């Protein structure tokens, strides 16, 4: 499958997730993320069909959100961020990420401190065996998901 087909399939699957299932996955994934709540975190605000990260965000000591400016996402003092929580449509366990197609997060993550942890957040069916990659794609250090 090419990137467009994967994006189309993953978007459709996300929209089809029942509310109770979304709440269950959100609660469990946020529980796993809690180990990072005392670090400096950059986290996205989830769309309604994504895993809800609000409980994790509320627990964080120092959380920042990317701000979209023109064709870029920016975050205040990116060199201080210790954990980057990243959205995506599909992920591999070895750190490949397929986003929404604009390269926004790849450019954004280029500002990350090299020692910072970059994590994707996913439903289990968003984990795939392989994804097509571009030279500009930034690999993640891991994906937080539950079965």
N, C-alpha and C positions, 0 to 999 in steps of 0.2 A: 504494500500500500504506500502511496505517496503521502506527503505531509497534509495536503488538503483533505484527502480521504480520511486520514486518522483524525484530524481536527473535527471534521463533520460528524464522524461516528462518536467521538468522545463528548462533543457538545450535546448531541442527542441523548446519549446515555446519562449525562449529568442532569439534564432537564427531566428525565424520566424517574429519577430517584424519589421514592415516596418520602414525605416529610419525616415520618417516624424513623426511617432508615438514615436519613441525613442527620437527624438529631443524635442517633446512636453513634454513628461514625464520628461526628463532631465531638461528642463527649469523650470517646476513647482516644482520639488523636490528640485532643487538648491535654488529656491526662499524660500522654507520652511526652508532649512538649513541655510540661511543667518543670522538667529537670533543667530547663534553660531560663526560667522566669527571673532569676537573679542576675542574669547577664544583660548586656546591652543588646537589644534585639531590634531588628528592622523587620516589620511584618506588614503584609498587605491586608487591606480590608476586603473580605470575601464577598463575592457575588452571592445572591440568594441560592443558587444551585451548587455552590461550593461548600466544602466543609466549613462550618462556622467556627472561627477562631476567637470569638469574643471572650469566652471564659479564660483562655490563655492570655489574651491581651490585658484583661482586667487584673490578672495576677502578676503581670510583669512589673518589675521595679523600674525599668527604663526601656520604654518601647517607642520606636519612631516609625512613621509611615512615609512611604515614598510620595512625593508630590510631582505630578505631571506638569512639566513646563515645556511647551512647544513639542518637540520630538524626543524629549528626554524625561526620564524620571530622576529626581534628585532627592537626597536625604541629607539632613543636617549632620555634619561631622561624620561622614561615612567611615573614616579611618578608625573611629571609636567602636563601631558596631562589631560585636563578637559573634552574633548568630543572625543569619539572613534567612527568613522563612519566605519561600518563593512559591508563587502559583504556577500552574501549568495544566495542560490537557492530558499529557501522557509522560511517563517517566520510565527509565530502566533502572535496575538495581545498581548498575555501575555508574550512575550519575548523569545519564543523558536526559534532557528535558525538552519537551515540545511545548512551546507557548502558543500564543494566539496569532503569531505570524508577523509581528512588526519589529521584532528584535529589541523591544523596549527593555526587557529584563536582562538580556545579554549585555547590552550597553550599560545598564544600571549596575550590574554585578561587576563590571570591569573596574568600578571604583572601590570594590571591597578590599579590605586589608587581606593580604595573602594568607594570613593565619586564621581568618574568620571561618566559621562553619557555615556552609550553604546547604540548606535543607529544602526539599520539596515536600508538599503535603498532598496526599492523594487518597482516593477511594481505592480499594484493592484491585479493581478491574482497570484502573488507570496505569497499572504496572504492566509493561509489555517487554517482550524479549529484546527488541532492538528498535532504534529510531534513526531515520536519516539525519545526518548532522552536517552543519556548515562550519567552516573554519572559525567563524565568529561566535559559535555557540559556546557558552560557559558551562562546564560540567559542575554538577552539584556533588557534595560530599555524601549525601544520603537522601533517602525519602522516608518520611514518617507516614505510616499507614497501618491499618489493622485488617485482619481477615473478617 
